[in-house]
Amino acid sequence: MDVAARTTLHIAVMLPVVAAILLVPAWSLHFWQGWVYLVAVVGFWVVLLSWLVKADPQLMERRLAVREKEPAQKLFQKLWTAICIPAFIVPGLDFRFGWSRRWLSPVPGWAWLAADAVALAGSCLIFWTLMVNSYAGRVIQVEPGQKLITTGPYAIVRHPFYAGMIIWALATPFALGSYLAIPLYLLLIPVIIYRLIHEEQTLLRELPGYAEYSSATRFRLLKGVW
C-alpha cells in the first residue's frame, strides 16, 4: 500500500475515533466547544496530513511509522496514550454532568474560542516545523545522510515541534470548556519533556553538527527560559 493510500486509511480511522472520544461522552449535540474544536483543530490536522502526502511523501512515510525501537520511547508512547485518551473524554463528561459549571464557573464563550485560536497557533508551529524538516518523523532515529536543520523555527529554539505541542496542550482544555481537564493536559507536558530529553541525547550522539548547533541555539522550548 503506497503512502497516499495509507494516509487516507489513517485519516479514515483517526477522524471518527477522535470524534467519538470527544463528542460521545457529552451525549448532546449542543457540545459546541467539542464541535468547534473538531472542525477547527482536528480539521487542521486532516488538512495538514493531506498536504504532506503531496508536498513531502517521504516525511509522511516517516510520520506514519510508529514503532519505536528504544524502551524509553515505547514508555513515552504508553504514557501519551494513557493520558491523552482520558484528556479528550473528560471535557465531554464535564459538559454532560456540568461539573465545571457547578463547582467553578462556565468557561466564557470568548475564552474557549480564543483557546481554539491558541491551539491552532500551536498546530501552526508544528506545521512550520514539518515544512522545514523532512526528517521530523514520529520515531526517534537518525537516518543515513540526515541533514541538520537550523533554519525556520529551529533558528529560535531547538525543539519547535514540542513547543507547538505544549502550546496545544495548554490551550485545549479551555477550548473544550473544561477546567477539570486541565490537570490531564498539564500531565502531558512532563511526558513531552521526557521525550525531548531522550531525543536530544540521540541527536547529540548520532547527528553530525548537533553539538555545535545546541551550543549556538541555547534554548530548547522557550527562548530566554529553557
C-alpha positions in Angstrom: 0.0 0.0 0.0 1.5 3.3 -1.0 1.8 6.3 1.3 -1.2 8.1 -0.1 -3.5 5.1 0.5 -2.0 4.6 4.0 -2.6 8.2 4.8 -6.2 8.1 3.6 -6.7 4.9 5.7 -5.1 6.6 8.7 -7.4 9.6 8.4 -10.5 7.4 7.8 -9.7 5.6 11.1 -8.5 8.5 13.1 -11.2 11.0 12.4 -14.3 9.0 13.6 -12.3 7.7 16.6 -11.3 11.2 17.7 -14.8 12.5 17.1 -16.3 9.6 19.1 -13.9 10.1 22.0 -14.6 13.8 22.0 -18.3 14.0 21.4 -20.0 10.8 22.6 -19.2 11.4 26.4 -21.1 14.7 26.2 -24.2 12.8 25.0 -25.5 16.0 23.4 -25.4 17.7 20.0 -25.1 21.0 21.9 -21.5 20.4 23.0 -20.4 23.4 20.8 -16.9 23.5 22.2 -16.3 20.0 21.0 -17.8 20.6 17.6 -15.7 23.8 17.0 -12.6 22.0 18.2 -13.2 19.1 16.0 -13.8 21.3 12.9 -11.0 23.8 13.6 -8.2 21.9 15.3 -8.7 18.3 14.3 -9.8 19.5 10.8 -6.5 21.4 10.5 -4.6 18.2 11.2 -6.6 16.4 8.5 -5.7 19.1 6.0 -2.0 19.0 7.1 -1.7 15.3 6.7 -3.4 15.5 3.3 -0.9 18.3 2.3 2.1 16.2 3.5 1.2 13.4 1.1 1.7 15.6 -1.9 4.3 18.0 -0.6 6.7 15.6 1.1 5.7 11.9 0.8 9.0 10.8 2.5 8.1 12.9 5.5 4.6 11.5 5.5 6.1 8.0 5.4 8.2 8.9 8.5 5.1 10.3 10.2 3.2 7.0 9.6 5.9 4.9 11.2 5.1 4.5 14.9 7.2 1.5 16.1 9.9 2.9 18.4 13.0 0.8 19.0 14.1 2.3 22.3 12.4 1.2 25.5 12.4 4.8 26.7 10.3 5.9 23.7 8.0 2.9 24.0 7.3 4.1 27.5 6.6 7.6 26.1 4.0 6.1 23.7 2.3 4.3 26.5 2.2 7.3 28.8 1.0 9.6 26.0 -1.9 7.2 25.1 -2.8 6.6 28.8 -3.1 10.4 29.4 -4.4 11.6 26.0 -7.5 9.4 25.8 -9.0 10.4 29.2 -7.9 14.0 28.5 -10.3 14.0 25.5 -13.0 12.1 27.3 -13.3 14.3 30.4 -14.4 17.5 28.7 -17.4 15.7 27.2 -18.3 14.2 30.6 -17.8 17.6 32.2 -20.2 19.2 29.7 -22.7 16.4 30.3 -22.7 16.5 34.1 -21.9 20.2 34.5 -19.0 19.7 36.9 -17.1 22.8 35.9 -20.3 24.9 35.7 -21.5 23.7 39.1 -18.2 23.6 41.1 -16.4 26.5 39.4 -17.9 28.6 36.6 -18.6 28.1 32.9 -15.6 28.9 30.6 -16.8 32.0 28.8 -17.5 31.8 25.0 -14.8 34.3 24.2 -12.3 32.3 26.3 -12.9 28.9 24.6 -12.9 30.5 21.2 -9.6 32.3 22.0 -8.2 28.9 23.3 -9.1 27.3 19.9 -7.1 30.0 18.2 -4.1 29.3 20.6 -4.4 25.6 19.9 -4.4 26.3 16.2 -1.3 28.5 16.7 0.5 25.6 18.4 -0.6 23.4 15.5 0.8 26.0 13.0 4.1 26.0 14.8 4.2 22.2 14.4 3.2 22.6 10.7 6.0 25.1 10.2 8.5 22.7 11.7 7.4 19.9 9.4 7.7 22.2 6.4 11.4 22.9 7.1 12.4 19.4 8.5 11.7 16.5 6.3 13.2 14.2 8.9 10.7 15.1 11.6 9.3 11.6 11.9 7.4 10.0 14.8 10.2 7.6 15.6 13.3 9.0 17.2 16.2 8.0 14.9 19.0 9.5 12.9 18.9 8.2 9.3 21.9 7.8 7.0 22.6 11.2 5.3 20.2 13.1 7.6 20.9 16.8 7.5 21.0 19.1 10.5 18.2 21.8 10.2 19.0 25.2 11.6 16.6 27.4 9.7 13.0 28.5 10.3 11.7 27.8 13.8 15.0 25.9 14.5 16.8 29.2 14.4 14.8 30.2 17.5 14.6 27.1 19.6 16.0 23.6 19.3 12.7 21.7 19.6 9.9 23.8 18.0 7.7 20.7 17.3 7.5 20.1 21.0 7.0 23.8 21.8 3.9 23.6 19.5 2.7 20.5 21.2 2.9 22.2 24.6 1.0 25.3 23.3 -1.7 23.0 22.0 -1.8 21.1 25.4 -2.1 24.3 27.4 -5.0 25.6 25.2 -7.0 22.5 24.6 -8.9 22.1 28.0 -10.0 25.7 27.8 -11.0 25.3 24.1 -13.1 22.3 25.2 -14.7 24.3 28.1 -13.4 22.1 30.9 -11.5 23.3 33.9 -11.4 19.7 35.2 -9.4 18.5 32.2 -6.6 21.0 32.9 -4.6 18.6 35.2 -4.6 15.9 32.5 -3.3 18.2 29.8 -0.7 19.5 32.3 0.5 15.9 32.8 1.3 15.8 29.0 4.0 18.5 29.4 6.5 16.4 31.5 5.8 13.5 29.1 6.8 15.7 26.2 9.9 17.0 28.0 10.8 13.4 28.8 10.7 12.6 25.1 12.6 15.8 24.2 15.5 14.9 26.5 15.8 11.4 25.1 15.7 12.7 21.6 18.3 15.3 22.3 20.6 12.7 23.7 20.2 10.7 20.4 20.9 13.7 18.3 24.0 14.7 20.2 25.3 11.2 19.9 24.4 10.5 16.2 23.7 13.7 14.2 26.8 15.4 13.0 27.0 19.1 13.9 24.2 18.9 16.5 26.5 19.6 19.5 27.7 22.9 17.8 24.1 23.8 16.9 22.9 23.2 20.5 25.7 25.5 21.8 24.7 28.2 19.3 21.0 27.8 19.9 20.8 27.8 23.7 17.1 27.3 24.3 15.1 24.1 23.8 11.5 25.2 24.0 11.1 28.8 25.0 13.6 31.5 24.1 15.0 33.1 27.2 13.6 30.4 29.6 14.7 26.9 28.7 
